[in-house]
Amino acid sequence: MDSGIEPRPPMHGLFIALGQLERYGRETPRRRMRDISEKSLSSHEIDAGKALLVEVQTRSLPILQLQLRGLMRSLATGPINEEESESERKITNALEFALQLGATLNLIDRSLASLASAPISEELGFTCKIDHDLIELYHSNIHFPIPAFLSNLDLEVPRLQGKIIKNTDETCRSIDAIIRSSKGSDFGFLQDLWRVDGNRLGDCHDQLSESTLRLGTDSNDPTTSSQGNLLLNLDRKHRLQRAEPLALIGVRFFDKLVGTYYAKTSFTLSPSVSSYDMGCLKKETSGLCAHILKIVRSFTRSGPANEDDLHAEMGKILVWSKELSRHFDSSMTLFAFFLIPDPSRIDPPFPEDLLRSSFFELRSELHLALEQLLAADRKLETLVD
């Protein structure tokens, strides 16, 4: 070897390998162009897809997890920049795991392309649940902190070592969650989404209650506001009180879908439901949640500054109310097609009683709550005029 050329430290090779892995956090499979077949899948192709999904669940993801844990163990047993043979051995092990990770990620990428060649539509947002979960994994955890320049390894290595270990541990936990989710039922996957929407509405209801109490305290102090503002604040308090039932109806709607500690769901998803059908269910129920939040939050902000703002706000609430009713009715239609009595229940309801017993009362309460909200706006408009 030419004595004039200084050999590159083994650490550089490890950082280069990790730097190549970092692109998986930026270049997700969804962003790449793929061929989309318009023909229906044959039974053989469907069986092949199911087999590939099982392989991803039982082989590819567990292998990825083992390789990540191997990388973490290599980096977690003390400093890796010491001038010792043990340090070089750990670097070599870490480099081997990093190179294996690249091949495994490519395999998962190709599997994902076969399982979900492209999104069904921008509106529905996902093709199948493993597609959705793997995209989240790529976005959130498959990334490693790599310095732009490796000129100061003595300072960079300890910091990067800790960050890589932390990110790797988070990624392994995400893989555990993905494996559990991919082995779960389609109804369980939808229930996870509905549980998030229900929690958002629950938080919104709590904030609404706090705003009502705060506004009531201000209205009881005549020294803090003019007579006109007191009247507006008092009426706005009434509007907030009318908005609370709407938020609570939303919470109860999603509680019926996911179940509670006191009451389990009495239905499940029909086995004939496709990924497209699941996307439609997700779209309509998410739209219902979004429009309840829009309406309720319009009451938590400060009141309109003038008559024009008031009319504009009333127009928005009217539009949102119509959209909310449409999402609720569309959800009911989809439920009628795709929800069936849970056969595991001792006393499952009759199919014709399923929607009537679970949602029809909520539908009447929803329309009543919307009518009260619109009446509150009309009353406020009279005060301003």
C-alpha positions in Angstrom: 0.0 0.0 0.0 1.2 3.5 -0.8 2.3 5.0 2.5 1.2 8.5 1.2 -2.5 7.6 1.2 -4.2 7.5 4.6 -6.7 4.6 4.8 -10.3 5.7 5.3 -11.6 5.0 8.8 -14.1 2.1 9.1 -16.6 4.6 10.5 -16.8 6.3 7.2 -18.0 3.2 5.5 -20.7 2.7 8.2 -22.0 6.3 7.8 -22.1 5.9 4.0 -24.2 2.7 4.3 -26.5 4.5 6.7 -26.7 7.5 4.4 -27.9 5.2 1.6 -30.7 3.9 3.9 -31.8 7.5 4.7 -33.3 7.9 1.3 -36.1 5.5 2.3 -37.4 8.2 4.6 -37.7 10.6 1.6 -38.4 8.4 -1.4 -41.5 6.4 -0.3 -43.0 3.7 -2.5 -46.1 5.8 -3.1 -44.1 8.5 -4.9 -42.8 6.1 -7.6 -44.5 5.5 -10.9 -46.0 2.1 -11.3 -48.0 0.3 -13.9 -51.7 0.0 -13.1 -53.6 -2.9 -14.5 -57.2 -2.2 -15.3 -58.2 -5.8 -15.7 -59.9 -7.8 -12.9 -57.6 -10.1 -11.0 -57.9 -13.8 -11.5 -58.3 -16.2 -8.6 -54.7 -17.3 -9.1 -53.5 -13.7 -8.9 -55.6 -13.1 -5.8 -54.1 -16.2 -4.2 -50.6 -15.1 -5.1 -51.2 -11.7 -3.5 -52.5 -13.3 -0.3 -49.4 -15.5 -0.2 -47.2 -12.5 -0.7 -49.0 -10.7 2.1 -48.4 -13.6 4.4 -44.7 -13.6 3.4 -44.5 -9.9 4.3 -46.2 -10.5 7.6 -44.2 -13.6 8.7 -40.8 -13.2 7.0 -39.9 -9.8 5.5 -41.0 -7.5 8.4 -39.6 -9.8 11.1 -36.3 -10.0 9.2 -36.3 -6.2 9.0 -36.9 -6.1 12.7 -34.1 -8.6 13.5 -31.6 -6.6 11.3 -32.6 -3.3 13.0 -32.1 -4.9 16.4 -28.8 -6.3 15.4 -27.7 -2.8 14.2 -28.9 -1.3 17.5 -27.0 -3.9 19.6 -23.8 -3.2 17.6 -24.1 0.5 18.3 -25.4 0.2 21.9 -22.5 -1.5 23.6 -20.2 1.4 24.3 -18.4 3.9 22.0 -17.7 2.8 18.5 -14.9 5.3 17.7 -12.2 3.8 19.9 -9.0 2.7 18.3 -9.4 -0.9 19.5 -10.0 -4.2 17.7 -13.3 -4.6 19.7 -14.5 -1.3 18.3 -13.6 -2.3 14.8 -15.5 -5.5 15.2 -18.6 -3.7 16.3 -18.3 -1.3 13.4 -18.0 -4.3 11.0 -21.1 -5.9 12.5 -23.0 -2.7 12.3 -21.9 -2.2 8.6 -23.0 -5.8 7.8 -26.5 -5.1 9.3 -26.8 -1.8 7.5 -26.0 -3.5 4.1 -28.6 -6.2 4.9 -31.2 -3.6 5.7 -30.9 -2.1 2.2 -31.7 -5.4 0.6 -34.6 -6.1 2.9 -36.1 -2.7 2.3 -35.9 -3.2 -1.4 -37.7 -6.5 -1.0 -40.5 -4.9 1.0 -40.7 -2.1 -1.5 -41.2 -4.6 -4.3 -43.7 -6.5 -2.3 -45.6 -3.4 -1.5 -45.7 -2.5 -5.2 -47.2 -5.9 -6.0 -49.8 -5.7 -3.1 -50.9 -2.1 -3.8 -49.7 -0.9 -7.2 -51.3 2.5 -6.8 -53.8 4.3 -4.7 -57.4 3.7 -5.7 -58.0 7.5 -5.6 -56.7 10.6 -4.0 -60.0 10.9 -2.1 -60.0 7.5 -0.6 -56.3 7.8 0.3 -55.2 4.1 0.6 -55.4 0.8 -1.2 -55.1 -1.7 1.6 -54.2 -1.6 5.3 -50.7 -2.9 4.9 -50.0 -0.3 2.2 -51.2 2.4 4.6 -49.2 1.1 7.6 -46.0 0.6 5.6 -46.2 4.2 4.2 -46.5 5.5 7.7 -43.5 3.4 8.7 -41.4 4.9 5.8 -42.5 8.4 6.7 -42.0 8.3 10.4 -39.2 5.9 11.3 -37.0 4.6 8.4 -34.5 7.4 8.6 -31.1 7.8 10.1 -29.3 11.0 11.1 -26.3 11.4 8.8 -24.0 14.5 9.0 -23.3 16.4 5.8 -19.6 16.3 6.5 -17.8 13.7 8.5 -14.8 15.9 9.4 -15.3 15.8 13.2 -16.1 12.2 14.1 -15.0 12.5 17.7 -17.9 15.0 18.4 -20.4 13.6 15.9 -20.2 9.9 16.7 -21.6 9.8 20.3 -24.5 12.0 19.3 -25.3 10.1 16.2 -24.9 6.8 18.0 -27.7 7.8 20.5 -30.0 9.0 17.8 -29.6 5.9 15.6 -30.3 3.7 18.6 -33.4 5.7 19.5 -34.8 5.7 16.0 -34.1 2.0 15.5 -36.0 1.2 18.7 -39.0 3.3 17.6 -38.9 1.6 14.2 -38.9 -1.9 15.8 -42.0 -1.0 17.8 -43.7 0.3 14.7 -43.0 -3.0 12.9 -44.5 -4.9 15.8 -47.6 -2.7 15.5 -47.7 -3.3 11.7 -47.5 -7.0 12.0 -50.3 -7.1 14.6 -52.4 -4.8 12.5 -51.9 -6.7 9.2 -52.9 -9.9 11.0 -56.0 -8.3 12.4 -59.4 -8.1 10.8 -60.5 -5.4 8.3 -63.1 -4.3 10.8 -60.4 -3.9 13.4 -58.5 -1.7 11.0 -61.5 0.6 10.4 -62.2 0.6 14.1 -58.7 2.0 14.7 -59.4 4.9 12.4 -62.8 5.5 13.9 -61.3 5.5 17.4 -59.0 8.3 16.4 -62.0 10.3 15.0 -63.9 9.6 18.2 -61.0 10.9 20.4 -60.8 14.1 18.3 -64.5 14.8 18.8 -64.1 14.0 22.5 -61.3 16.5 22.9 -63.4 19.0 21.0 -66.3 18.5 23.3 -64.1 19.1 26.3 -62.8 22.3 24.8 -66.3 23.4 24.1 -67.4 22.9 27.7 -64.4 24.9 28.9 -65.2 27.8 26.5 -68.8 27.8 27.8 -67.6 28.1 31.4 -65.1 30.8 30.6 -67.6 32.8 28.6 -70.2 32.5 31.5 -67.6 33.9 33.9 -66.9 36.9 31.6 -70.6 37.6 31.1 -71.2 37.8 34.9 -68.7 40.6 35.3 -70.4 43.8 34.0 -67.2 45.8 34.6 -65.2 44.0 31.9 -67.4 44.8 28.9 -69.9 47.2 27.4 -73.7 46.4 27.5 -73.7 45.5 23.8 -70.8 43.1 24.2 -72.4 41.5 27.2 -75.5 40.8 25.2 -73.4 39.3 22.4 -71.3 37.2 24.8 -74.5 36.0 26.6 -76.0 34.9 23.2 -72.7 33.3 22.2 -72.7 31.3 25.4 -76.1 30.0 24.4 -74.7 29.1 21.0 -71.9 27.2 22.6 -74.3 25.3 24.8 -76.3 24.4 21.7 -73.1 23.2 20.0 -72.2 20.8 22.8 -74.9 18.2 21.9 -73.6 18.1 18.3 -70.1 17.2 19.5 -71.5 14.7 21.9 -73.6 13.1 19.1 -70.4 12.6 17.2 -68.7 11.0 20.1 -71.6 8.6 20.6 -71.6 7.8 16.8 -68.0 6.6 16.9 -68.5 4.9 20.3 -71.2 2.7 18.6 -68.7 1.8 15.9 -65.7 0.9 18.1 -67.5 -0.1 21.3 -66.9 1.0 24.9 -66.0 -0.6 28.2 -69.7 -0.8 29.0 -71.1 -1.7 25.6 -69.5 -3.8 22.9 -70.4 -3.4 19.3 -73.2 -5.7 18.1 -72.0 -5.9 14.5 -69.0 -6.6 12.3 -67.9 -6.1 8.7 -69.3 -8.4 6.0 -66.6 -10.7 4.6 -67.5 -9.6 1.1 -66.2 -6.0 1.6 -63.4 -4.9 -0.7 -60.6 -2.4 -0.1 -62.6 0.1 -2.2 -65.6 -0.4 0.0 -63.5 0.1 3.1 -62.2 3.3 1.5 -65.7 4.6 1.0 -66.6 3.8 4.7 -63.5 5.7 5.8 -64.2 8.6 3.5 -67.8 9.1 4.7 -67.2 8.6 8.4 -64.1 10.9 8.3 -66.2 13.5 6.5 -68.8 13.3 9.2 -66.1 13.9 11.9 -64.5 16.7 9.9 -67.8 18.7 9.5 -68.8 18.3 13.1 -65.4 19.8 14.0 -65.8 22.6 11.6 -69.2 23.6 12.9 -68.3 23.3 16.6 -65.0 25.1 16.3 -66.7 28.0 14.6 -68.4 28.6 17.9 -65.3 28.4 20.0 -63.6 31.2 18.1 -64.3 34.9 18.9 -67.6 36.2 17.6 -68.0 37.9 14.2 -66.5 41.4 14.2 -69.4 42.9 12.1 -72.6 42.1 10.3 -70.9 41.0 7.1 -68.7 38.6 9.1 -71.7 37.2 10.8 -73.6 36.6 7.5 -70.4 34.9 6.1 -70.2 32.6 9.2 -73.8 31.7 9.0 -73.4 30.8 5.3 -70.5 28.5 6.1 -72.4 26.8 9.0 -75.4 26.2 6.7 -73.2 24.6 4.0 -71.3 22.5 6.6 -74.6 21.4 8.1 -75.9 20.1 4.8 -72.6 18.3 4.2 -72.7 16.8 7.7 -76.2 15.4 7.1 -75.1 14.0 3.7 -72.1 12.2 5.3 -74.3 10.8 8.0 -76.9 9.5 5.6 -74.2 8.1 3.2 -72.6 6.3 6.2 -76.0 4.8 7.0 -76.4 3.5 3.5 -72.9 1.9 3.5 -73.6 0.4 7.0 -76.8 -1.2 5.6 -74.7 -2.9 2.9 -71.5 -3.8 4.7 -72.3 -4.2 8.5 -73.7 -7.6 9.7 -74.7 -8.8 13.1 -71.6 -10.1 15.1 -72.0 -13.9 15.1 -69.9 -14.2 18.2 -72.5 -12.4 20.3 -74.8 -14.5 22.3 -77.8 -12.4 21.3 -77.0 -10.8 18.0 -79.6 -8.4 16.7 -81.7 -9.3 13.6 -80.2 -7.8 10.4 -83.2 -5.5 9.9 -82.9 -4.2 13.5 -79.2 -3.5 13.3 -79.3 0.1 12.0 -82.6 1.0 13.6 -81.4 0.1 17.1 -77.9 1.6 16.7 -78.2 4.8 14.7 -81.7 5.9 13.8 -82.1 7.7 17.2 -78.8 9.4 16.6 -80.0 10.6 13.2 -83.0 12.3 14.7 -80.9 13.9 17.4 -78.4 15.1 14.8 -81.0 16.9 12.8 -82.5 18.5 16.0 -79.0 19.7 17.1 -78.4 21.3 13.7 -81.7 23.0 13.7 -81.0 24.5 17.2 -77.6 25.7 16.0 -79.0 27.4 12.9 -81.8 29.0 15.1 -79.1 30.3 17.4 -77.4 32.0 14.5 -80.6 33.6 13.3 -81.2 34.9 16.8 -77.7 36.4 16.9 -78.3 38.0 13.5 -81.4 39.7 14.9 -79.4 41.2 17.8 -76.8 42.6 15.5 -79.4 44.1 13.1 
